Amino acid sequence: MKSYLLFAALLTSFACTKAHAQDHPERRKRHYDMQARTYYRGPVRFSAGAGVALYNGDLTKGLSNQLPGPSFSLGVLYPVHPHWTVGSEATYFQIGSTDYLPERNLAFRGRNGTGTVFVRFEPLRDGSYYAAPRPAPTALVKPYLKLGVGLALYSPKAYNGTTRPDATTSFLRPERGDYPALAIVAPVGLGVTLRLTHKLNATAEAAYYFTTTDQLDDISTGLGRSSSALKDGYGLVELKLEYSPWSR
């Protein structure tokens, strides 16, 4: 949790520095698209979201075994082109599952954090990025695609059972002794943004995170708990608010 808060603080510091440079109109540099139309980059937007996290790995074959957990995110976004936005995000989430094989009777709970950088592609033209005369009106609804990369700090606990763990649960010996451990993640997702005001957007987003680990659930071939060496993954479905305090 401390790493998550530190990452979020660094995001805020960077965004405030960037925003100060664009606070006055005369400091805004003009850019030109392929049709020589003038547009501006920015402004910086801060995001905060919450939703649900779902697991994909050795224990589950679908939704019936899921023990969904909450997810919370903080991020910074910066439009660099009318169709492209770059950003960074810190997320805390919990995942879990029971076993689709009753005879194995395994389950787990994982509490994890990630830090990612990403790009978003918005196919629809938004006139608010352009200088007057604008080639299109301001877009009220904008779908987008998202692709990124980052690091996950994961800490799973496996146990025998068919329900969520409680104070009486006896957890199994961990497969490795260095939890919380690090893995690379690569989110791929899509979403839609709704413009509420000139400073505030609402966003619904779903993303799947590919990982480089088979121990997101502490269930792998290491101690013979599973015969599959496939990498684990997870998905996040979140609702977010995006706020731009320096938007004009």
N, C-alpha and C positions, 0 to 999 in steps of 0.2 A: 504493500500500500504506500510506503514511503517513496519507493521508486516511481510509482504512478503520480504522486503529488509533485515530485521534483520535475518530472517530464512536463506536467501540465504548467508548472511555474515557468519553465524555460520557454514553452510555447507562447505564454502570455507576454513575457519580456520581449521576445523577438517581434511579436505582432505590434506591440506598442511602439517600438523603435521604427518599424516599417510605416506604421500609420502616421507618426509625427512628420515624416518626410513628405506625406501626401496630403497634409492637413490644409494646405493653402492651394487654391486653384492654379496660381501661377507656377507652382512647382510640379504640376502634373505634365508629364512628357507625353507628347502625341505619338501614336503609332498608327500604322497603316496596314490594312488587310490586303489580300491579293487583288481586290477591285479598287485599291487606292482610297478606300473610305477610312476616315479618321476615327480612331477609337482610343479609349483610355484604359489603362490597367487599374485594377483595384475596384473599390476599396477593400481593405481587410475586413473579414467577417469572422466572428467568434461563434462557435457552435457548442451546444450542450444537448445530450440525448440520453434516452433510457429505453430499454426494451427487454428482449428475451434472447437467451443463448441456447443453442441446440448442438448436440454432439454427434459426430460420425466416426466410428471406430470399431474395435474388435467386439464390443459387447452388443451392438444394436444392428438390427436389420430394417428399422423403420421408426415410426413415432411411438409405437406402443411401449417401448422400453425406456423412453426418454424420461429423465428427471430434469426438466428445464430450469434454468437459473436466470437471475437478473443480469442485465448489463447496463453500464453507465459510461458515457464518453464525454470528453472535452476536446475541442479541436480549434484549429485556425485554418481559414481558407483565403486564398488570394487569386482573383481572376487575372490571368496573364494575356488572355485573348477572348473575344466574344464567345468562342466555343470551348475554351480550355481553362480549367481552374486547377491550381496546385494546392495541396494542403498537408496538414499533419494532425495526428489524432492520438490521444491516449485513452485506453479503454480498460475498464475492470469488468470481469464477467465470471460467472460461475456456471459450470456444466456438470452433468451427471447422467448416469444410466444404470439400469439393471441389466441382467444377462438374458439374451434371447435363447440361450441353452439352459434349461432348468437344471440339468444334471451338473453343470459347472457352478451355478449359483453365485456368480461374482457380481459386484457392483462397485461404483466409485463415485467420488465427488472431487471436483477440481476447482480451485479458486485461482484465477490467473489475471495477469495484466499484459497489455501490449502497447507498443509505441510504433506507429506506422507513418510513412509518407506516401502520398498518392496523387494521382491525376484524375480529374473528372472531365469527361467529354459531354458537352451539351449540344445535341444536333440542331436544336431550334435556334433561330436568330433572335437575339434580345436587343432591341433598340436602345435600352438604357446604357449600354456600354459605349455607344457611338456619340460623336460630337454632332451638333445640329448642322444641317438638316439630317435627321435620322432616317436610315433606310427601312426601318421597321418599327412598329410600336413596341412598348415595353411588354415583355412576355410575362403573363401572370402564372402560367404553369409550364415547367421545364423538366422534361425527363432527362436522365443522364446515365452514363456508364462510368464505372469506377474501377481503377486498377492500381495496386500499390505493393509495397514491400515493407517489412518491419521485423521486429523482434518480439517474441512472447516469453514472459517469465511465468512458468507453469508449476503448479504444486498439487499433484493429485494424491488422493488417499483411497486405496482399494479395500474392500471388505466383502464378507459373505452376507447375502441378504437380498430381499426383494422390495425393500422400501427405502426411503431416505434415511441417512444416518441420524442418530440422536446421541444424547449424552451417554448412553449405555453401549454404543457400538464399539466393537473391538476391531481396529483396523489391522490389515495384514502387513507383514514386513515389506517395506518399499523395495521396488526392483533396483533402485539405485540410491546411493547415500548422499547425493548432492542436491536434492530438492530444496528450494525451487531451482529449476534448471532452465536453460535458455534454448530456444528454437527459432528458426527463421519462419516467418509467415508471409503469405502472399494473398491478400484479399482481392476478390473479384466480385463485383456487385452491380446493382442497378438501383435507381431511386427516382423520385419525382419531387420537385421543389415547388411550393406554392408561395407566391409573393403576397404577404399580408399587408405590409406597408413598405415605404421606400427604404426603411431600415431593418425590417424584420421579415424573415422567411420561415416557413414550416416545411420540413422535409421528412418523407418516409423512405427508408432505405433497407434493403436486404442484401447481405454480402456473405459469401462463403470464403473461409480462410483455409487455404492449403498450408500444411506445415511440413517440417523436415523431421518430425519425431513420431515414433510409434508408442510413446509413453505418456501421451497426454492424459491417458486413463490409468497409468501404472499397470497396464495389462499388455504384455508383449511376449515374445519368445524367450526373453531373458531368464525367467524362472519357470518357464513351461506353462504359464497361465493361458497362452494362446499359441496357435500354430500359424497364425497369419503375421507376415512381416510388412503388411501394407501400412503406410503412414496414416496417422489420425488427422482429423480435421474438425471444423466446427462452423456454425453459421450464426450470424447476428441479424436480428430484425429489430430496427429501432425507429422511433420517432424523435426528431430533432428540431431545435429552434436555432436559427442562424441570425445573429445580430450584428449590424454594421454601424457602430457609433459615429463614424466619420463620413457616412454616406450623405451626398448632397442631393 
